[in-house]
Amino acid sequence: MKLYSECLVCQIQVRYRDICKIFSDEEHRIKAMRTIIMELNNMLNKCNSSICTPTHFATNLFRIVKRISGIQDPYQNEKSIANKLALNFYKKLRDFVLSLNHPRDRLIIALKFSLIGNTIDLGVKDYEPPSIEDLVNRASIMNIYGDVDKAIDLLIKANSIVVLLDNSGEAVFDRLLSDVLRDMGKKVFAIVKGGAFQNDITIFDINEAELMNSFDNILSTNSDASSIFLDEVDSSVIEVINSTDIIVSKGMANYEYLTEIENILRKPIIYLFVAKCRPISIDSGIPFGKPGVVVHGQL
């Protein structure tokens, strides 16, 4: 997804929230914001000669936040809380999902829980996520927009799937989709970040979220980038992507990046996200604030 002017405002406001969380005095806040604005300007000047997506901006600016503060995982506490809260519901939800008789019904409800989990996001300005208790209650009545039937058909047809995980807490809900797919005899792999980006799950969080119980293997990008940046990602990630049938891409950052490299990946991609901002809504066709499934490519 190309950069929208509105993305620049969002980048500044979200990073300002990070700075306010870390620094209590105005002097440090101003100094940090000056550095962030300078980097934003530098990136804008280079847009014509490099991939220029909102999530590239987000990655570089969050790296500045970490460098300035000396804190490598500013949302570590929030991530831990989200994972623990989600785990409180996981077993009961898994029993419910697997109790459904038809595989298609299982996949649909698992997709709903996966999308419900995507509302746990600290990376969008003015976005206040509901409690996980509320999320669970909403799943049964959720209306998913977009290519739901295409996504289900792809998942049924595929033998192997790789899931690009997004937020902590949300990743526990994503386990339900993997549980259903593995129960159908499919191989499911997960890719997580190698370092902290906002509240996204990393290789250091997988034990807390008990991800190993639901995936055949979990790979680290060995990068703190917001998506699988091809110039940074570990080669093992590329190998898994190339060897699997389809990609399930969670969250807006992955959508922003992967839509620019689909011609390189040459793989069917199922994008799952809540359209939390206007540019994503415009680009994807998913109504603003609504959960959606977008399918690009076919088997």
ZIFEN-V228698 format. One record per residue. N is the residue number from 1. RES is the residue in three letters. PHI is phi in degrees with one decimal (none if undefined). PSI is psi in whole degrees, 0 to 359 (none if undefined). OMEGA is omega in degrees with one decimal (none if undefined). Layout:
# ZIFEN-V228698
N & RES & PHI & PSI & OMEGA
N & RES & PHI & PSI & OMEGA
This chain:
# ZIFEN-V228698
1 & MET & none & 131 & 179.2
2 & LYS & -72.1 & 162 & -179.6
3 & LEU & -73.3 & 135 & 171.9
4 & TYR & -105.3 & 154 & 178.8
5 & SER & -59.8 & 325 & 179.2
6 & GLU & -63.0 & 332 & 179.2
7 & CYS & -61.9 & 326 & -178.5
8 & LEU & -65.5 & 319 & 177.6
9 & VAL & -64.0 & 317 & 179.4
10 & CYS & -61.5 & 316 & -178.7
11 & GLN & -58.0 & 315 & -178.8
12 & ILE & -65.3 & 316 & -175.9
13 & GLN & -70.1 & 321 & 179.3
14 & VAL & -67.7 & 318 & 178.7
15 & ARG & -69.0 & 328 & 174.8
16 & TYR & -63.3 & 322 & 176.3
17 & ARG & -62.0 & 318 & 176.6
18 & ASP & -58.8 & 313 & -177.0
19 & ILE & -62.8 & 319 & 179.0
20 & CYS & -66.2 & 328 & 177.8
21 & LYS & -67.2 & 323 & -173.0
22 & ILE & -89.6 & 317 & -175.7
23 & PHE & -109.0 & 137 & -179.0
24 & SER & -98.6 & 341 & -176.6
25 & ASP & -104.6 & 148 & -175.2
26 & GLU & -66.0 & 327 & -178.7
27 & GLU & -60.5 & 313 & 178.9
28 & HIS & -68.2 & 322 & 179.6
29 & ARG & -62.9 & 315 & -179.8
30 & ILE & -64.4 & 316 & 179.3
31 & LYS & -60.2 & 316 & -179.7
32 & ALA & -66.6 & 317 & -178.9
33 & MET & -67.1 & 327 & 176.7
34 & ARG & -61.3 & 316 & 179.3
35 & THR & -64.1 & 318 & 180.0
36 & ILE & -64.4 & 317 & -179.6
37 & ILE & -66.5 & 322 & 177.2
38 & MET & -63.3 & 318 & 178.7
39 & GLU & -66.5 & 321 & 176.9
40 & LEU & -59.3 & 316 & 179.4
41 & ASN & -65.3 & 319 & 178.1
42 & ASN & -61.3 & 318 & -179.9
43 & MET & -66.6 & 321 & 178.3
44 & LEU & -61.5 & 321 & -179.9
45 & ASN & -66.3 & 336 & -178.1
46 & LYS & -97.2 & 0 & -173.1
47 & CYS & -58.7 & 326 & -176.7
48 & ASN & -71.5 & 340 & -175.1
49 & SER & -111.0 & 6 & -179.2
50 & SER & -151.3 & 168 & 174.8
51 & ILE & -61.0 & 128 & -173.2
52 & CYS & -123.8 & 82 & 179.3
53 & THR & -111.3 & 156 & 177.5
54 & PRO & -55.3 & 325 & -175.1
55 & THR & -76.1 & 339 & 169.5
56 & HIS & -66.2 & 317 & 176.6
57 & PHE & -60.4 & 313 & -178.0
58 & ALA & -60.2 & 318 & -179.6
59 & THR & -61.6 & 308 & -176.6
60 & ASN & -65.7 & 321 & -178.1
61 & LEU & -71.7 & 325 & 177.0
62 & PHE & -70.5 & 327 & 174.8
63 & ARG & -61.9 & 323 & 176.7
64 & ILE & -65.3 & 318 & 177.3
65 & VAL & -57.1 & 315 & -179.3
66 & LYS & -67.5 & 320 & -178.6
67 & ARG & -67.7 & 316 & -178.4
68 & ILE & -65.1 & 318 & -175.0
69 & SER & -82.7 & 337 & -174.1
70 & GLY & 75.5 & 10 & -179.6
71 & ILE & -105.7 & 117 & -174.5
72 & GLN & -81.6 & 343 & 179.7
73 & ASP & -143.0 & 76 & -174.1
74 & PRO & -59.8 & 336 & -177.7
75 & TYR & -109.5 & 25 & -177.4
76 & GLN & -57.3 & 316 & -178.5
77 & ASN & -65.9 & 316 & 179.9
78 & GLU & -63.5 & 322 & 178.5
79 & LYS & -64.1 & 316 & -179.6
80 & SER & -62.5 & 317 & 178.8
81 & ILE & -61.6 & 315 & -178.9
82 & ALA & -62.7 & 317 & 179.4
83 & ASN & -63.4 & 316 & -178.0
84 & LYS & -66.9 & 321 & 177.6
85 & LEU & -64.3 & 316 & -179.7
86 & ALA & -63.8 & 322 & 179.7
87 & LEU & -64.0 & 333 & 177.7
88 & ASN & -61.2 & 335 & -176.8
89 & PHE & -105.1 & 346 & -167.9
90 & TYR & -58.6 & 308 & -173.1
91 & LYS & -61.9 & 316 & -180.0
92 & LYS & -64.1 & 319 & 178.9
93 & LEU & -66.0 & 320 & 179.4
94 & ARG & -62.6 & 316 & 178.5
95 & ASP & -60.9 & 320 & 179.6
96 & PHE & -65.7 & 312 & -177.2
97 & VAL & -62.0 & 313 & -177.0
98 & LEU & -75.3 & 350 & 177.0
99 & SER & -79.0 & 344 & 178.8
100 & LEU & -70.6 & 140 & -171.3
101 & ASN & -76.3 & 320 & -172.0
102 & HIS & -96.2 & 132 & 179.5
103 & PRO & -54.6 & 323 & -179.6
104 & ARG & -64.6 & 320 & 177.8
105 & ASP & -65.5 & 321 & 177.5
106 & ARG & -62.1 & 316 & -177.9
107 & LEU & -65.5 & 320 & -179.0
108 & ILE & -64.0 & 313 & -179.0
109 & ILE & -69.0 & 327 & 176.8
110 & ALA & -66.6 & 321 & 175.1
111 & LEU & -61.9 & 321 & 179.2
112 & LYS & -62.9 & 315 & 178.7
113 & PHE & -65.9 & 324 & 177.2
114 & SER & -62.9 & 318 & 178.9
115 & LEU & -71.9 & 323 & 175.7
116 & ILE & -57.3 & 317 & -179.5
117 & GLY & -63.2 & 334 & -177.1
118 & ASN & -70.5 & 351 & 176.7
119 & THR & -77.9 & 352 & 177.3
120 & ILE & -85.7 & 84 & -172.2
121 & ASP & -141.0 & 121 & 179.4
122 & LEU & -96.1 & 11 & -173.0
123 & GLY & -104.9 & 13 & 179.3
124 & VAL & -125.1 & 131 & -176.8
125 & LYS & -63.1 & 143 & 176.4
126 & ASP & 61.4 & 15 & -179.8
127 & TYR & -94.5 & 120 & 179.5
128 & GLU & -112.7 & 105 & -178.1
129 & PRO & -68.9 & 144 & 175.0
130 & PRO & -72.0 & 172 & 177.2
131 & SER & -70.8 & 155 & 179.3
132 & ILE & -63.4 & 329 & 176.7
133 & GLU & -59.5 & 319 & 177.2
134 & ASP & -65.3 & 321 & -177.9
135 & LEU & -60.5 & 317 & -178.6
136 & VAL & -63.6 & 319 & -179.3
137 & ASN & -66.3 & 332 & -177.5
138 & ARG & -78.9 & 335 & -170.8
139 & ALA & -57.3 & 317 & -173.9
140 & SER & -66.6 & 336 & -178.3
141 & ILE & -110.0 & 9 & -176.7
142 & MET & -68.0 & 139 & 172.2
143 & ASN & -105.3 & 115 & -180.0
144 & ILE & -90.8 & 131 & 179.0
145 & TYR & -93.8 & 153 & 174.0
146 & GLY & 100.2 & 217 & -167.4
147 & ASP & -94.4 & 56 & -174.4
148 & VAL & -64.0 & 310 & -177.8
149 & ASP & -62.6 & 320 & 177.5
150 & LYS & -61.2 & 319 & -179.5
151 & ALA & -64.3 & 315 & 179.8
152 & ILE & -62.7 & 316 & 178.7
153 & ASP & -60.0 & 317 & 178.9
154 & LEU & -63.1 & 315 & -178.4
155 & LEU & -64.7 & 323 & 178.7
156 & ILE & -68.2 & 321 & -176.1
157 & LYS & -75.4 & 328 & -174.0
158 & ALA & -71.1 & 150 & 173.0
159 & ASN & -98.7 & 334 & -178.9
160 & SER & -142.3 & 142 & -174.7
161 & ILE & -136.2 & 140 & 171.7
162 & VAL & -116.5 & 132 & -176.9
163 & VAL & -111.1 & 124 & 174.5
164 & LEU & -89.5 & 105 & -174.9
165 & LEU & -76.3 & 159 & -174.0
166 & ASP & -122.1 & 256 & -172.1
167 & ASN & -81.1 & 154 & 169.0
168 & SER & -66.2 & 153 & -173.4
169 & GLY & 81.5 & 301 & 174.8
170 & GLU & -56.1 & 320 & -177.5
171 & ALA & -61.3 & 330 & 176.6
172 & VAL & -67.1 & 320 & 175.8
173 & PHE & -67.3 & 327 & 177.5
174 & ASP & -64.8 & 335 & 176.6
175 & ARG & -57.8 & 327 & -178.2
176 & LEU & -62.4 & 319 & 178.2
177 & LEU & -64.2 & 317 & 178.0
178 & SER & -64.6 & 321 & 178.6
179 & ASP & -58.4 & 316 & -180.0
180 & VAL & -65.0 & 314 & -178.3
181 & LEU & -64.2 & 318 & 179.2
182 & ARG & -68.5 & 327 & 176.4
183 & ASP & -65.7 & 337 & 176.8
184 & MET & -87.0 & 3 & 176.9
185 & GLY & 90.9 & 14 & -177.4
186 & LYS & -95.8 & 154 & 173.8
187 & LYS & -89.2 & 133 & -179.0
188 & VAL & -131.3 & 126 & 179.7
189 & PHE & -114.7 & 150 & 177.7
190 & ALA & -119.9 & 145 & 174.6
191 & ILE & -119.7 & 127 & 179.0
192 & VAL & -124.3 & 166 & -178.6
193 & LYS & -76.6 & 152 & 179.4
194 & GLY & -90.5 & 351 & 178.5
195 & GLY & -152.9 & 169 & -171.8
196 & ALA & -71.3 & 129 & 165.9
197 & PHE & -132.6 & 110 & -178.1
198 & GLN & 50.8 & 230 & -179.0
199 & ASN & -103.6 & 21 & 179.8
200 & ASP & -69.6 & 150 & -179.8
201 & ILE & -75.4 & 141 & -179.9
202 & THR & -120.3 & 174 & 178.1
203 & ILE & -61.3 & 337 & -179.8
204 & PHE & -81.7 & 351 & -177.7
205 & ASP & -105.8 & 354 & -168.8
206 & ILE & -68.2 & 329 & 178.7
207 & ASN & -69.3 & 319 & 179.0
208 & GLU & -62.3 & 323 & 179.4
209 & ALA & -86.5 & 357 & 178.1
210 & GLU & 57.3 & 39 & -176.5
211 & LEU & -67.1 & 329 & -176.4
212 & MET & -61.1 & 339 & -179.8
213 & ASN & -76.4 & 349 & -173.6
214 & SER & -122.5 & 353 & -178.6
215 & PHE & -125.5 & 150 & 177.5
216 & ASP & -68.9 & 328 & 175.0
217 & ASN & -161.2 & 153 & 177.8
218 & ILE & -125.7 & 126 & -177.6
219 & LEU & -114.5 & 145 & 175.5
220 & SER & -95.6 & 141 & 174.5
221 & THR & -71.6 & 344 & -172.7
222 & ASN & 58.9 & 29 & 179.6
223 & SER & -146.2 & 154 & 175.2
224 & ASP & -99.2 & 18 & 177.2
225 & ALA & -68.3 & 155 & -175.3
226 & SER & -72.7 & 345 & 177.1
227 & SER & -145.6 & 190 & -176.2
228 & ILE & -86.3 & 64 & -178.8
229 & PHE & -55.0 & 121 & -172.0
230 & LEU & -63.5 & 334 & 179.8
231 & ASP & -85.3 & 0 & -179.6
232 & GLU & -124.9 & 334 & -168.6
233 & VAL & -70.4 & 150 & 177.7
234 & ASP & -65.2 & 144 & -176.6
235 & SER & -61.5 & 331 & -180.0
236 & SER & -64.1 & 330 & 178.0
237 & VAL & -67.6 & 315 & 178.2
238 & ILE & -61.4 & 319 & 179.6
239 & GLU & -61.7 & 316 & 179.5
240 & VAL & -66.4 & 317 & 178.3
241 & ILE & -60.4 & 317 & -179.3
242 & ASN & -67.2 & 331 & -174.0
243 & SER & -91.6 & 347 & -179.3
244 & THR & -96.5 & 164 & -174.6
245 & ASP & -78.5 & 317 & -176.3
246 & ILE & -141.7 & 160 & 175.5
247 & ILE & -110.3 & 133 & 168.0
248 & VAL & -106.2 & 116 & -174.1
249 & SER & -106.8 & 118 & -178.8
250 & LYS & -96.8 & 136 & 170.0
251 & GLY & 87.7 & 168 & -174.7
252 & MET & -75.7 & 324 & -178.2
253 & ALA & -61.5 & 316 & 177.7
254 & ASN & -64.5 & 322 & 176.4
255 & TYR & -61.7 & 315 & -177.9
256 & GLU & -60.0 & 322 & -177.1
257 & TYR & -85.9 & 311 & -173.4
258 & LEU & -64.1 & 327 & 178.8
259 & THR & -64.1 & 343 & 177.8
260 & GLU & -90.5 & 348 & -176.9
261 & ILE & -125.7 & 18 & -179.6
262 & GLU & -58.6 & 327 & 179.6
263 & ASN & -68.2 & 338 & 176.9
264 & ILE & -85.1 & 317 & -177.6
265 & LEU & -70.1 & 323 & 179.1
266 & ARG & 47.6 & 54 & -174.9
267 & LYS & -144.4 & 140 & 173.4
268 & PRO & -59.9 & 136 & -178.9
269 & ILE & -126.5 & 130 & 172.7
270 & ILE & -104.6 & 111 & 178.7
271 & TYR & -91.1 & 126 & 177.7
272 & LEU & -120.7 & 120 & 179.8
273 & PHE & -163.5 & 165 & 167.4
274 & VAL & -101.8 & 129 & -176.9
275 & ALA & -77.1 & 87 & -173.0
276 & LYS & -87.0 & 356 & 178.2
277 & CYS & -140.8 & 159 & -175.5
278 & ARG & -64.3 & 316 & 179.5
279 & PRO & -58.3 & 317 & 177.5
280 & ILE & -62.3 & 318 & 179.6
281 & SER & -61.5 & 315 & -179.9
282 & ILE & -63.9 & 314 & -174.8
283 & ASP & -68.7 & 322 & -173.6
284 & SER & -92.5 & 336 & -174.8
285 & GLY & 85.6 & 1 & 176.2
286 & ILE & -83.6 & 128 & -178.4
287 & PRO & -55.7 & 144 & -178.4
288 & PHE & -56.6 & 131 & 177.5
289 & GLY & 82.3 & 2 & -175.2
290 & LYS & -107.1 & 153 & 175.3
291 & PRO & -78.5 & 139 & -176.3
292 & GLY & -143.6 & 160 & 174.4
293 & VAL & -125.7 & 124 & 177.5
294 & VAL & -122.0 & 126 & 179.9
295 & VAL & -110.8 & 125 & 173.4
296 & HIS & -119.4 & 127 & 179.8
297 & GLY & 90.9 & 171 & -180.0
298 & GLN & -152.0 & 158 & 177.5
299 & LEU & -78.8 & none & none
